Amino acid sequence: MPYFEIIWNDEPGGNVEHIAEHDLEPEDIEEVFFNPMDRNVSRSSGLPIVFGFTPDGRYIMVVYEQIDDVTVYPVTAYDVEE
């Protein structure tokens, strides 16, 4: 299992609020980071992305900023087709 420190911003307009708009919680994103199915780079933003399943079985994509070797900041996440 890879080790990451995931930065969560609970402030209005932060990433916790943003992922909630897609019916996701921090635990969903953490599950994908710790058990990724695939990785890639976003064509629109150039940021890294990771794909995986939430605890309830949804297949999602997480777009994130790599802060350093072990720290990530999730920017957005949403359901995608497998």
PyMOL Python script that loads the backbone (N, CA, C, O; Angstrom):
from pymol import cmd

cmd.read_pdbstr("""\
ATOM      1  N   MET A   1       0.842  -1.178   0.000  1.00  0.00           N
ATOM      2  CA  MET A   1       0.000   0.000   0.000  1.00  0.00           C
ATOM      3  C   MET A   1       0.882   1.235   0.000  1.00  0.00           C
ATOM      4  O   MET A   1       1.752   1.367   0.861  1.00  0.00           O
ATOM      5  N   PRO A   2       0.679   2.140  -0.945  1.00  0.00           N
ATOM      6  CA  PRO A   2       1.489   3.357  -0.975  1.00  0.00           C
ATOM      7  C   PRO A   2       1.151   4.263   0.201  1.00  0.00           C
ATOM      8  O   PRO A   2       0.034   4.238   0.716  1.00  0.00           O
ATOM      9  N   TYR A   3       2.124   5.058   0.617  1.00  0.00           N
ATOM     10  CA  TYR A   3       1.898   5.997   1.709  1.00  0.00           C
ATOM     11  C   TYR A   3       1.738   7.386   1.132  1.00  0.00           C
ATOM     12  O   TYR A   3       2.563   7.827   0.333  1.00  0.00           O
ATOM     13  N   PHE A   4       0.689   8.076   1.527  1.00  0.00           N
ATOM     14  CA  PHE A   4       0.450   9.449   1.122  1.00  0.00           C
ATOM     15  C   PHE A   4      -0.036  10.246   2.314  1.00  0.00           C
ATOM     16  O   PHE A   4      -0.730   9.726   3.188  1.00  0.00           O
ATOM     17  N   GLU A   5       0.333  11.501   2.337  1.00  0.00           N
ATOM     18  CA  GLU A   5      -0.339  12.448   3.209  1.00  0.00           C
ATOM     19  C   GLU A   5      -1.289  13.193   2.287  1.00  0.00           C
ATOM     20  O   GLU A   5      -0.869  13.764   1.281  1.00  0.00           O
ATOM     21  N   ILE A   6      -2.547  13.187   2.627  1.00  0.00           N
ATOM     22  CA  ILE A   6      -3.561  13.824   1.799  1.00  0.00           C
ATOM     23  C   ILE A   6      -4.012  15.095   2.502  1.00  0.00           C
ATOM     24  O   ILE A   6      -4.442  15.057   3.654  1.00  0.00           O
ATOM     25  N   ILE A   7      -3.911  16.213   1.806  1.00  0.00           N
ATOM     26  CA  ILE A   7      -4.298  17.500   2.377  1.00  0.00           C
ATOM     27  C   ILE A   7      -5.781  17.734   2.118  1.00  0.00           C
ATOM     28  O   ILE A   7      -6.242  17.718   0.977  1.00  0.00           O
ATOM     29  N   TRP A   8      -6.516  17.950   3.208  1.00  0.00           N
ATOM     30  CA  TRP A   8      -7.941  18.260   3.114  1.00  0.00           C
ATOM     31  C   TRP A   8      -8.185  19.676   3.587  1.00  0.00           C
ATOM     32  O   TRP A   8      -7.681  20.086   4.633  1.00  0.00           O
ATOM     33  N   ASN A   9      -8.964  20.430   2.812  1.00  0.00           N
ATOM     34  CA  ASN A   9      -9.322  21.807   3.137  1.00  0.00           C
ATOM     35  C   ASN A   9     -10.822  21.848   3.424  1.00  0.00           C
ATOM     36  O   ASN A   9     -11.642  21.744   2.512  1.00  0.00           O
ATOM     37  N   ASP A  10     -11.172  22.003   4.719  1.00  0.00           N
ATOM     38  CA  ASP A  10     -12.573  22.023   5.140  1.00  0.00           C
ATOM     39  C   ASP A  10     -13.229  23.393   5.005  1.00  0.00           C
ATOM     40  O   ASP A  10     -14.422  23.537   5.271  1.00  0.00           O
ATOM     41  N   GLU A  11     -12.472  24.383   4.601  1.00  0.00           N
ATOM     42  CA  GLU A  11     -13.011  25.743   4.475  1.00  0.00           C
ATOM     43  C   GLU A  11     -14.009  25.812   3.314  1.00  0.00           C
ATOM     44  O   GLU A  11     -13.950  24.994   2.397  1.00  0.00           O
ATOM     45  N   PRO A  12     -14.926  26.790   3.353  1.00  0.00           N
ATOM     46  CA  PRO A  12     -15.827  26.972   2.209  1.00  0.00           C
ATOM     47  C   PRO A  12     -15.025  27.148   0.915  1.00  0.00           C
ATOM     48  O   PRO A  12     -14.078  27.933   0.861  1.00  0.00           O
ATOM     49  N   GLY A  13     -15.412  26.417  -0.109  1.00  0.00           N
ATOM     50  CA  GLY A  13     -14.694  26.456  -1.377  1.00  0.00           C
ATOM     51  C   GLY A  13     -13.497  25.529  -1.433  1.00  0.00           C
ATOM     52  O   GLY A  13     -12.821  25.457  -2.459  1.00  0.00           O
ATOM     53  N   GLY A  14     -13.218  24.814  -0.342  1.00  0.00           N
ATOM     54  CA  GLY A  14     -12.083  23.892  -0.301  1.00  0.00           C
ATOM     55  C   GLY A  14     -12.399  22.579  -0.996  1.00  0.00           C
ATOM     56  O   GLY A  14     -13.497  22.378  -1.517  1.00  0.00           O
ATOM     57  N   ASN A  15     -11.417  21.693  -0.992  1.00  0.00           N
ATOM     58  CA  ASN A  15     -11.591  20.445  -1.736  1.00  0.00           C
ATOM     59  C   ASN A  15     -12.623  19.502  -1.106  1.00  0.00           C
ATOM     60  O   ASN A  15     -13.224  18.698  -1.818  1.00  0.00           O
ATOM     61  N   VAL A  16     -12.841  19.581   0.205  1.00  0.00           N
ATOM     62  CA  VAL A  16     -13.866  18.735   0.825  1.00  0.00           C
ATOM     63  C   VAL A  16     -15.247  19.133   0.305  1.00  0.00           C
ATOM     64  O   VAL A  16     -16.054  18.275  -0.053  1.00  0.00           O
ATOM     65  N   GLU A  17     -15.508  20.421   0.267  1.00  0.00           N
ATOM     66  CA  GLU A  17     -16.782  20.910  -0.264  1.00  0.00           C
ATOM     67  C   GLU A  17     -16.925  20.556  -1.748  1.00  0.00           C
ATOM     68  O   GLU A  17     -18.007  20.179  -2.201  1.00  0.00           O
ATOM     69  N   HIS A  18     -15.840  20.678  -2.490  1.00  0.00           N
ATOM     70  CA  HIS A  18     -15.902  20.405  -3.929  1.00  0.00           C
ATOM     71  C   HIS A  18     -16.220  18.942  -4.219  1.00  0.00           C
ATOM     72  O   HIS A  18     -17.078  18.657  -5.054  1.00  0.00           O
ATOM     73  N   ILE A  19     -15.554  18.021  -3.553  1.00  0.00           N
ATOM     74  CA  ILE A  19     -15.848  16.607  -3.824  1.00  0.00           C
ATOM     75  C   ILE A  19     -17.248  16.233  -3.348  1.00  0.00           C
ATOM     76  O   ILE A  19     -17.874  15.333  -3.909  1.00  0.00           O
ATOM     77  N   ALA A  20     -17.744  16.921  -2.314  1.00  0.00           N
ATOM     78  CA  ALA A  20     -19.107  16.660  -1.838  1.00  0.00           C
ATOM     79  C   ALA A  20     -20.136  16.991  -2.915  1.00  0.00           C
ATOM     80  O   ALA A  20     -21.209  16.389  -2.958  1.00  0.00           O
ATOM     81  N   GLU A  21     -19.813  17.941  -3.779  1.00  0.00           N
ATOM     82  CA  GLU A  21     -20.710  18.276  -4.891  1.00  0.00           C
ATOM     83  C   GLU A  21     -20.874  17.100  -5.855  1.00  0.00           C
ATOM     84  O   GLU A  21     -21.822  17.063  -6.639  1.00  0.00           O
ATOM     85  N   HIS A  22     -19.949  16.144  -5.795  1.00  0.00           N
ATOM     86  CA  HIS A  22     -20.001  14.939  -6.624  1.00  0.00           C
ATOM     87  C   HIS A  22     -20.400  13.720  -5.790  1.00  0.00           C
ATOM     88  O   HIS A  22     -20.162  12.576  -6.179  1.00  0.00           O
ATOM     89  N   ASP A  23     -21.019  13.994  -4.625  1.00  0.00           N
ATOM     90  CA  ASP A  23     -21.476  12.936  -3.708  1.00  0.00           C
ATOM     91  C   ASP A  23     -20.337  12.033  -3.245  1.00  0.00           C
ATOM     92  O   ASP A  23     -20.506  10.820  -3.117  1.00  0.00           O
ATOM     93  N   LEU A  24     -19.175  12.638  -2.996  1.00  0.00           N
ATOM     94  CA  LEU A  24     -18.015  11.901  -2.503  1.00  0.00           C
ATOM     95  C   LEU A  24     -17.546  12.498  -1.184  1.00  0.00           C
ATOM     96  O   LEU A  24     -17.780  13.672  -0.895  1.00  0.00           O
ATOM     97  N   GLU A  25     -16.880  11.665  -0.391  1.00  0.00           N
ATOM     98  CA  GLU A  25     -16.324  12.074   0.892  1.00  0.00           C
ATOM     99  C   GLU A  25     -14.821  11.808   0.884  1.00  0.00           C
ATOM    100  O   GLU A  25     -14.335  11.033   0.061  1.00  0.00           O
ATOM    101  N   PRO A  26     -14.083  12.444   1.792  1.00  0.00           N
ATOM    102  CA  PRO A  26     -12.635  12.194   1.852  1.00  0.00           C
ATOM    103  C   PRO A  26     -12.277  10.712   1.925  1.00  0.00           C
ATOM    104  O   PRO A  26     -11.281  10.293   1.336  1.00  0.00           O
ATOM    105  N   GLU A  27     -13.065   9.920   2.631  1.00  0.00           N
ATOM    106  CA  GLU A  27     -12.777   8.488   2.751  1.00  0.00           C
ATOM    107  C   GLU A  27     -12.812   7.793   1.392  1.00  0.00           C
ATOM    108  O   GLU A  27     -12.051   6.856   1.150  1.00  0.00           O
ATOM    109  N   ASP A  28     -13.698   8.253   0.508  1.00  0.00           N
ATOM    110  CA  ASP A  28     -13.767   7.673  -0.839  1.00  0.00           C
ATOM    111  C   ASP A  28     -12.473   7.929  -1.602  1.00  0.00           C
ATOM    112  O   ASP A  28     -11.936   7.030  -2.249  1.00  0.00           O
ATOM    113  N   ILE A  29     -11.985   9.143  -1.524  1.00  0.00           N
ATOM    114  CA  ILE A  29     -10.773   9.537  -2.239  1.00  0.00           C
ATOM    115  C   ILE A  29      -9.563   8.817  -1.649  1.00  0.00           C
ATOM    116  O   ILE A  29      -8.688   8.360  -2.385  1.00  0.00           O
ATOM    117  N   GLU A  30      -9.515   8.717  -0.316  1.00  0.00           N
ATOM    118  CA  GLU A  30      -8.405   8.021   0.343  1.00  0.00           C
ATOM    119  C   GLU A  30      -8.335   6.567  -0.091  1.00  0.00           C
ATOM    120  O   GLU A  30      -7.246   6.040  -0.321  1.00  0.00           O
ATOM    121  N   GLU A  31      -9.482   5.912  -0.206  1.00  0.00           N
ATOM    122  CA  GLU A  31      -9.510   4.519  -0.657  1.00  0.00           C
ATOM    123  C   GLU A  31      -8.885   4.379  -2.040  1.00  0.00           C
ATOM    124  O   GLU A  31      -8.142   3.431  -2.292  1.00  0.00           O
ATOM    125  N   VAL A  32      -9.181   5.312  -2.933  1.00  0.00           N
ATOM    126  CA  VAL A  32      -8.634   5.260  -4.291  1.00  0.00           C
ATOM    127  C   VAL A  32      -7.125   5.498  -4.276  1.00  0.00           C
ATOM    128  O   VAL A  32      -6.390   4.821  -4.995  1.00  0.00           O
ATOM    129  N   PHE A  33      -6.655   6.446  -3.471  1.00  0.00           N
ATOM    130  CA  PHE A  33      -5.211   6.680  -3.388  1.00  0.00           C
ATOM    131  C   PHE A  33      -4.472   5.461  -2.843  1.00  0.00           C
ATOM    132  O   PHE A  33      -3.382   5.136  -3.313  1.00  0.00           O
ATOM    133  N   PHE A  34      -5.059   4.785  -1.856  1.00  0.00           N
ATOM    134  CA  PHE A  34      -4.371   3.665  -1.229  1.00  0.00           C
ATOM    135  C   PHE A  34      -4.531   2.351  -1.991  1.00  0.00           C
ATOM    136  O   PHE A  34      -3.780   1.404  -1.755  1.00  0.00           O
ATOM    137  N   ASN A  35      -5.500   2.287  -2.898  1.00  0.00           N
ATOM    138  CA  ASN A  35      -5.736   1.080  -3.699  1.00  0.00           C
ATOM    139  C   ASN A  35      -6.041   1.456  -5.150  1.00  0.00           C
ATOM    140  O   ASN A  35      -7.123   1.153  -5.650  1.00  0.00           O
ATOM    141  N   PRO A  36      -5.105   2.110  -5.823  1.00  0.00           N
ATOM    142  CA  PRO A  36      -5.377   2.581  -7.189  1.00  0.00           C
ATOM    143  C   PRO A  36      -5.473   1.434  -8.190  1.00  0.00           C
ATOM    144  O   PRO A  36      -4.774   0.426  -8.090  1.00  0.00           O
ATOM    145  N   MET A  37      -6.366   1.627  -9.159  1.00  0.00           N
ATOM    146  CA  MET A  37      -6.492   0.672 -10.255  1.00  0.00           C
ATOM    147  C   MET A  37      -5.672   1.123 -11.462  1.00  0.00           C
ATOM    148  O   MET A  37      -5.202   0.296 -12.242  1.00  0.00           O
ATOM    149  N   ASP A  38      -5.502   2.438 -11.612  1.00  0.00           N
ATOM    150  CA  ASP A  38      -4.773   2.985 -12.755  1.00  0.00           C
ATOM    151  C   ASP A  38      -4.359   4.410 -12.434  1.00  0.00           C
ATOM    152  O   ASP A  38      -4.922   5.049 -11.545  1.00  0.00           O
ATOM    153  N   ARG A  39      -3.366   4.901 -13.167  1.00  0.00           N
ATOM    154  CA  ARG A  39      -2.886   6.280 -13.033  1.00  0.00           C
ATOM    155  C   ARG A  39      -2.717   6.849 -14.433  1.00  0.00           C
ATOM    156  O   ARG A  39      -2.507   6.115 -15.398  1.00  0.00           O
ATOM    157  N   ASN A  40      -2.812   8.185 -14.525  1.00  0.00           N
ATOM    158  CA  ASN A  40      -2.632   8.834 -15.812  1.00  0.00           C
ATOM    159  C   ASN A  40      -2.413  10.314 -15.561  1.00  0.00           C
ATOM    160  O   ASN A  40      -2.163  10.735 -14.431  1.00  0.00           O
ATOM    161  N   VAL A  41      -2.509  11.101 -16.629  1.00  0.00           N
ATOM    162  CA  VAL A  41      -2.396  12.558 -16.539  1.00  0.00           C
ATOM    163  C   VAL A  41      -3.625  13.147 -17.215  1.00  0.00           C
ATOM    164  O   VAL A  41      -4.020  12.703 -18.293  1.00  0.00           O
ATOM    165  N   SER A  42      -4.226  14.141 -16.586  1.00  0.00           N
ATOM    166  CA  SER A  42      -5.403  14.797 -17.149  1.00  0.00           C
ATOM    167  C   SER A  42      -5.047  15.512 -18.443  1.00  0.00           C
ATOM    168  O   SER A  42      -4.079  16.271 -18.496  1.00  0.00           O
ATOM    169  N   ARG A  43      -5.829  15.268 -19.479  1.00  0.00           N
ATOM    170  CA  ARG A  43      -5.598  15.950 -20.759  1.00  0.00           C
ATOM    171  C   ARG A  43      -5.940  17.431 -20.669  1.00  0.00           C
ATOM    172  O   ARG A  43      -5.327  18.248 -21.356  1.00  0.00           O
ATOM    173  N   SER A  44      -6.908  17.786 -19.834  1.00  0.00           N
ATOM    174  CA  SER A  44      -7.332  19.189 -19.767  1.00  0.00           C
ATOM    175  C   SER A  44      -6.453  20.041 -18.861  1.00  0.00           C
ATOM    176  O   SER A  44      -6.161  21.190 -19.193  1.00  0.00           O
ATOM    177  N   SER A  45      -6.025  19.496 -17.718  1.00  0.00           N
ATOM    178  CA  SER A  45      -5.254  20.307 -16.763  1.00  0.00           C
ATOM    179  C   SER A  45      -3.774  19.963 -16.719  1.00  0.00           C
ATOM    180  O   SER A  45      -2.965  20.771 -16.263  1.00  0.00           O
ATOM    181  N   GLY A  46      -3.408  18.769 -17.189  1.00  0.00           N
ATOM    182  CA  GLY A  46      -2.024  18.321 -17.087  1.00  0.00           C
ATOM    183  C   GLY A  46      -1.663  17.795 -15.709  1.00  0.00           C
ATOM    184  O   GLY A  46      -0.511  17.435 -15.464  1.00  0.00           O
ATOM    185  N   LEU A  47      -2.643  17.747 -14.803  1.00  0.00           N
ATOM    186  CA  LEU A  47      -2.398  17.241 -13.450  1.00  0.00           C
ATOM    187  C   LEU A  47      -2.484  15.717 -13.435  1.00  0.00           C
ATOM    188  O   LEU A  47      -3.144  15.122 -14.287  1.00  0.00           O
ATOM    189  N   PRO A  48      -1.814  15.084 -12.465  1.00  0.00           N
ATOM    190  CA  PRO A  48      -1.923  13.633 -12.357  1.00  0.00           C
ATOM    191  C   PRO A  48      -3.332  13.228 -11.925  1.00  0.00           C
ATOM    192  O   PRO A  48      -4.024  13.970 -11.229  1.00  0.00           O
ATOM    193  N   ILE A  49      -3.736  12.040 -12.352  1.00  0.00           N
ATOM    194  CA  ILE A  49      -5.024  11.483 -11.955  1.00  0.00           C
ATOM    195  C   ILE A  49      -4.838  10.031 -11.543  1.00  0.00           C
ATOM    196  O   ILE A  49      -3.915   9.352 -11.993  1.00  0.00           O
ATOM    197  N   VAL A  50      -5.724   9.579 -10.689  1.00  0.00           N
ATOM    198  CA  VAL A  50      -5.721   8.200 -10.241  1.00  0.00           C
ATOM    199  C   VAL A  50      -7.159   7.692 -10.323  1.00  0.00           C
ATOM    200  O   VAL A  50      -8.110   8.435 -10.077  1.00  0.00           O
ATOM    201  N   PHE A  51      -7.300   6.413 -10.674  1.00  0.00           N
ATOM    202  CA  PHE A  51      -8.607   5.783 -10.809  1.00  0.00           C
ATOM    203  C   PHE A  51      -8.725   4.660  -9.791  1.00  0.00           C
ATOM    204  O   PHE A  51      -7.736   4.010  -9.451  1.00  0.00           O
ATOM    205  N   GLY A  52      -9.936   4.437  -9.308  1.00  0.00           N
ATOM    206  CA  GLY A  52     -10.147   3.326  -8.399  1.00  0.00           C
ATOM    207  C   GLY A  52     -11.572   3.280  -7.897  1.00  0.00           C
ATOM    208  O   GLY A  52     -12.424   4.075  -8.294  1.00  0.00           O
ATOM    209  N   PHE A  53     -11.807   2.320  -7.007  1.00  0.00           N
ATOM    210  CA  PHE A  53     -13.143   2.088  -6.472  1.00  0.00           C
ATOM    211  C   PHE A  53     -13.282   2.661  -5.067  1.00  0.00           C
ATOM    212  O   PHE A  53     -12.377   2.556  -4.240  1.00  0.00           O
ATOM    213  N   THR A  54     -14.436   3.267  -4.820  1.00  0.00           N
ATOM    214  CA  THR A  54     -14.774   3.736  -3.476  1.00  0.00           C
ATOM    215  C   THR A  54     -15.196   2.526  -2.645  1.00  0.00           C
ATOM    216  O   THR A  54     -15.434   1.455  -3.202  1.00  0.00           O
ATOM    217  N   PRO A  55     -15.293   2.676  -1.317  1.00  0.00           N
ATOM    218  CA  PRO A  55     -15.741   1.547  -0.498  1.00  0.00           C
ATOM    219  C   PRO A  55     -17.114   0.997  -0.905  1.00  0.00           C
ATOM    220  O   PRO A  55     -17.390  -0.186  -0.705  1.00  0.00           O
ATOM    221  N   ASP A  56     -17.983   1.855  -1.480  1.00  0.00           N
ATOM    222  CA  ASP A  56     -19.303   1.371  -1.896  1.00  0.00           C
ATOM    223  C   ASP A  56     -19.341   0.917  -3.357  1.00  0.00           C
ATOM    224  O   ASP A  56     -20.418   0.662  -3.896  1.00  0.00           O
ATOM    225  N   GLY A  57     -18.168   0.814  -4.007  1.00  0.00           N
ATOM    226  CA  GLY A  57     -18.086   0.222  -5.335  1.00  0.00           C
ATOM    227  C   GLY A  57     -18.163   1.168  -6.516  1.00  0.00           C
ATOM    228  O   GLY A  57     -18.183   0.711  -7.659  1.00  0.00           O
ATOM    229  N   ARG A  58     -18.207   2.467  -6.282  1.00  0.00           N
ATOM    230  CA  ARG A  58     -18.219   3.425  -7.395  1.00  0.00           C
ATOM    231  C   ARG A  58     -16.812   3.535  -7.977  1.00  0.00           C
ATOM    232  O   ARG A  58     -15.828   3.572  -7.238  1.00  0.00           O
ATOM    233  N   TYR A  59     -16.725   3.587  -9.306  1.00  0.00           N
ATOM    234  CA  TYR A  59     -15.436   3.762  -9.976  1.00  0.00           C
ATOM    235  C   TYR A  59     -15.263   5.253 -10.229  1.00  0.00           C
ATOM    236  O   TYR A  59     -16.065   5.862 -10.938  1.00  0.00           O
ATOM    237  N   ILE A  60     -14.216   5.844  -9.651  1.00  0.00           N
ATOM    238  CA  ILE A  60     -14.021   7.289  -9.749  1.00  0.00           C
ATOM    239  C   ILE A  60     -12.624   7.638 -10.238  1.00  0.00           C
ATOM    240  O   ILE A  60     -11.699   6.825 -10.221  1.00  0.00           O
ATOM    241  N   MET A  61     -12.520   8.867 -10.669  1.00  0.00           N
ATOM    242  CA  MET A  61     -11.238   9.453 -11.053  1.00  0.00           C
ATOM    243  C   MET A  61     -10.967  10.595 -10.084  1.00  0.00           C
ATOM    244  O   MET A  61     -11.864  11.382  -9.781  1.00  0.00           O
ATOM    245  N   VAL A  62      -9.728  10.689  -9.595  1.00  0.00           N
ATOM    246  CA  VAL A  62      -9.326  11.773  -8.703  1.00  0.00           C
ATOM    247  C   VAL A  62      -8.216  12.561  -9.391  1.00  0.00           C
ATOM    248  O   VAL A  62      -7.181  12.004  -9.757  1.00  0.00           O
ATOM    249  N   VAL A  63      -8.440  13.852  -9.561  1.00  0.00           N
ATOM    250  CA  VAL A  63      -7.423  14.759 -10.090  1.00  0.00           C
ATOM    251  C   VAL A  63      -6.751  15.394  -8.882  1.00  0.00           C
ATOM    252  O   VAL A  63      -7.430  15.851  -7.963  1.00  0.00           O
ATOM    253  N   TYR A  64      -5.412  15.427  -8.875  1.00  0.00           N
ATOM    254  CA  TYR A  64      -4.718  15.935  -7.692  1.00  0.00           C
ATOM    255  C   TYR A  64      -3.443  16.672  -8.066  1.00  0.00           C
ATOM    256  O   TYR A  64      -2.914  16.529  -9.168  1.00  0.00           O
ATOM    257  N   GLU A  65      -2.971  17.457  -7.123  1.00  0.00           N
ATOM    258  CA  GLU A  65      -1.665  18.103  -7.240  1.00  0.00           C
ATOM    259  C   GLU A  65      -0.687  17.319  -6.386  1.00  0.00           C
ATOM    260  O   GLU A  65      -0.980  17.000  -5.233  1.00  0.00           O
ATOM    261  N   GLN A  66       0.474  17.009  -6.945  1.00  0.00           N
ATOM    262  CA  GLN A  66       1.536  16.336  -6.200  1.00  0.00           C
ATOM    263  C   GLN A  66       2.363  17.425  -5.525  1.00  0.00           C
ATOM    264  O   GLN A  66       3.101  18.148  -6.195  1.00  0.00           O
ATOM    265  N   ILE A  67       2.248  17.548  -4.207  1.00  0.00           N
ATOM    266  CA  ILE A  67       2.938  18.595  -3.460  1.00  0.00           C
ATOM    267  C   ILE A  67       4.412  18.237  -3.275  1.00  0.00           C
ATOM    268  O   ILE A  67       5.292  19.069  -3.495  1.00  0.00           O
ATOM    269  N   ASP A  68       4.671  17.004  -2.872  1.00  0.00           N
ATOM    270  CA  ASP A  68       6.032  16.474  -2.773  1.00  0.00           C
ATOM    271  C   ASP A  68       5.936  14.956  -2.926  1.00  0.00           C
ATOM    272  O   ASP A  68       4.898  14.443  -3.344  1.00  0.00           O
ATOM    273  N   ASP A  69       6.999  14.240  -2.594  1.00  0.00           N
ATOM    274  CA  ASP A  69       7.021  12.792  -2.831  1.00  0.00           C
ATOM    275  C   ASP A  69       5.885  12.034  -2.149  1.00  0.00           C
ATOM    276  O   ASP A  69       5.432  11.014  -2.668  1.00  0.00           O
ATOM    277  N   VAL A  70       5.416  12.517  -0.992  1.00  0.00           N
ATOM    278  CA  VAL A  70       4.398  11.780  -0.242  1.00  0.00           C
ATOM    279  C   VAL A  70       3.148  12.592   0.068  1.00  0.00           C
ATOM    280  O   VAL A  70       2.272  12.113   0.789  1.00  0.00           O
ATOM    281  N   THR A  71       3.044  13.804  -0.456  1.00  0.00           N
ATOM    282  CA  THR A  71       1.909  14.663  -0.134  1.00  0.00           C
ATOM    283  C   THR A  71       1.130  15.015  -1.391  1.00  0.00           C
ATOM    284  O   THR A  71       1.698  15.442  -2.396  1.00  0.00           O
ATOM    285  N   VAL A  72      -0.192  14.826  -1.313  1.00  0.00           N
ATOM    286  CA  VAL A  72      -1.064  15.147  -2.437  1.00  0.00           C
ATOM    287  C   VAL A  72      -2.211  16.035  -1.966  1.00  0.00           C
ATOM    288  O   VAL A  72      -2.622  15.991  -0.806  1.00  0.00           O
ATOM    289  N   TYR A  73      -2.716  16.843  -2.898  1.00  0.00           N
ATOM    290  CA  TYR A  73      -3.880  17.691  -2.655  1.00  0.00           C
ATOM    291  C   TYR A  73      -4.930  17.345  -3.708  1.00  0.00           C
ATOM    292  O   TYR A  73      -4.782  17.719  -4.871  1.00  0.00           O
ATOM    293  N   PRO A  74      -5.997  16.631  -3.313  1.00  0.00           N
ATOM    294  CA  PRO A  74      -7.052  16.317  -4.275  1.00  0.00           C
ATOM    295  C   PRO A  74      -7.748  17.592  -4.751  1.00  0.00           C
ATOM    296  O   PRO A  74      -8.193  18.403  -3.938  1.00  0.00           O
ATOM    297  N   VAL A  75      -7.840  17.762  -6.057  1.00  0.00           N
ATOM    298  CA  VAL A  75      -8.465  18.947  -6.644  1.00  0.00           C
ATOM    299  C   VAL A  75      -9.942  18.682  -6.914  1.00  0.00           C
ATOM    300  O   VAL A  75     -10.800  19.494  -6.568  1.00  0.00           O
ATOM    301  N   THR A  76     -10.230  17.542  -7.534  1.00  0.00           N
ATOM    302  CA  THR A  76     -11.608  17.157  -7.821  1.00  0.00           C
ATOM    303  C   THR A  76     -11.668  15.646  -7.970  1.00  0.00           C
ATOM    304  O   THR A  76     -10.642  14.980  -8.109  1.00  0.00           O
ATOM    305  N   ALA A  77     -12.871  15.121  -7.940  1.00  0.00           N
ATOM    306  CA  ALA A  77     -13.083  13.685  -8.129  1.00  0.00           C
ATOM    307  C   ALA A  77     -14.515  13.482  -8.595  1.00  0.00           C
ATOM    308  O   ALA A  77     -15.424  14.213  -8.203  1.00  0.00           O
ATOM    309  N   TYR A  78     -14.694  12.477  -9.437  1.00  0.00           N
ATOM    310  CA  TYR A  78     -16.043  12.207  -9.939  1.00  0.00           C
ATOM    311  C   TYR A  78     -16.105  10.813 -10.544  1.00  0.00           C
ATOM    312  O   TYR A  78     -15.085  10.191 -10.841  1.00  0.00           O
ATOM    313  N   ASP A  79     -17.341  10.342 -10.718  1.00  0.00           N
ATOM    314  CA  ASP A  79     -17.578   9.027 -11.301  1.00  0.00           C
ATOM    315  C   ASP A  79     -17.166   9.004 -12.766  1.00  0.00           C
ATOM    316  O   ASP A  79     -17.352   9.981 -13.492  1.00  0.00           O
ATOM    317  N   VAL A  80     -16.603   7.875 -13.191  1.00  0.00           N
ATOM    318  CA  VAL A  80     -16.251   7.656 -14.592  1.00  0.00           C
ATOM    319  C   VAL A  80     -16.637   6.229 -14.970  1.00  0.00           C
ATOM    320  O   VAL A  80     -16.873   5.385 -14.106  1.00  0.00           O
ATOM    321  N   GLU A  81     -16.697   5.979 -16.267  1.00  0.00           N
ATOM    322  CA  GLU A  81     -16.943   4.626 -16.768  1.00  0.00           C
ATOM    323  C   GLU A  81     -15.659   3.818 -16.653  1.00  0.00           C
ATOM    324  O   GLU A  81     -14.565   4.354 -16.833  1.00  0.00           O
ATOM    325  N   GLU A  82     -15.788   2.538 -16.354  1.00  0.00           N
ATOM    326  CA  GLU A  82     -14.617   1.658 -16.292  1.00  0.00           C
ATOM    327  C   GLU A  82     -14.057   1.418 -17.668  1.00  0.00           C
ATOM    328  O   GLU A  82     -13.068   0.700 -17.816  1.00  0.00           O
TER     329      GLU A  82
END
""", "prot")
cmd.dss("prot")
cmd.show_as("cartoon", "prot")
cmd.util.cbc("prot")
cmd.orient("prot")
